[in-house]
Amino acid sequence: GNLTSSYGVNLNEGQGDSIIFKGRDDSGEEFKVIEVKAVGSNRISIEFNREIDPNFSQKSVNYSVKGPNGLDIPVTKAIVGGDGVKNGRIVYLNLAYSLDKTKQYTVRFEYIMDIYKLSFLEEMEYAFSGAYSSNTSLSFVQVSPEDKGTVSIRFNKPLDLSMVENKVYYSIRGVTDTTYYAMPEKVYYDESNGQYTVKLYLPVDRLMTSGHRYKVTVLKAMKDSFGESPVADLEATFTGSSNSRVKPVMNKAAIISKDSIKVEFSKEVAAEIPNILVSNYTLQYNDGGVSVSKLPISLVYVDAKTLVLKFDSLDLYTEYTLSFDTLKDYSGLYTRTVSDGQNSIKVTVGQ
């Protein structure tokens, strides 16, 4: 029962839980390498049949690569990745020298362990071809406006964390209205569910117009997580959104335990005052014909779109309304107040 979720809620209200399962009399599939292949001019991927321990697998000293004539190629970086069912099962190695597409290479593991620390691969070698696809450069997967003040860009690769939120790498120009030009006021980056998304928050005096065409540019100096840059600036055109709701609202508020309400927002909010003040939120309900209000006793900022409010106690059969006084978005540019309306929501029973 002491097991606690990221929302700060104890398992089964602190009572603990159990589940029936069937045992197996075999040791399962042997931990092994499924595939080694070149995925870029100086990068290879190694896929395993199950998740690998990130501590060992991201140490470049655990790998060595030999090229033609026994030439050693230093491994400069190792990163665990993979999407969907392959998440945590692939390690990418960045090499100091470029691969020759016509040659064969060998990668050697000094010591790699699975995530359960039950099996390991030690001093093993695997051959692979230096042939790689040429379309592995950093690129856009999708560009779309969320509203008149926010542009979302999804990339095909994770980006360099030291660069990705620096606004100087991004700009937006008008195609329909050629006099329009904007640099984002702030940039947000998220890596989740195998997607790598950048959100550009535009200045309040640079909102886009519905139906107009725009071009977003990311400078070629931008790097992916392995330090590689595209050969040219990345550009894409898109149509401005008709959604004028640039200020955040609460999309959902749900009771998730006897004392906690999880709040989900329409867009990213800042982890700063007033958003993280318990006095900013009020829970209202009716008790025998008398309107009662109470404040949270604590607050957990889970992520940019999720807060958990802790109260002294909650009743699953009482109708609650949750409201806030002021809510600031992630950029700090767009603030919703009581005078704007849409600052309250009915609380449901959730998970």
Secondary structure, 3 states (H helix, E strand, C coil): CCCECCCCCEHHHHCCCCCCCCCCCCCCCCCCEEEEEEEECCEEEEEECCCECHHHHCCHHHEEEECHHHCEECEEEEEEECCHHHCCCEEEEEECCCCCCCCEEEEEEEEEEECCCCCEEEEEEEEEECCCCCCCCCCEEEEEEEECCEEEEEECCCECCCCCCCHHHEEEEECCCCCCEECCCEEEEEEECCEEEEEEECCHHHCCCCCCEEEEEECCCCCECCCCCCCCCEEEEEECCCCCCCCCCEEEEEEEECCEEEEEECCCECCCCCCCCHHHEEEEEEECCEEEEECCCEEEEEECCEEEEECCCCCCCCCCEEEECEEEECCCCCEEEHHHCCCEEECEECC
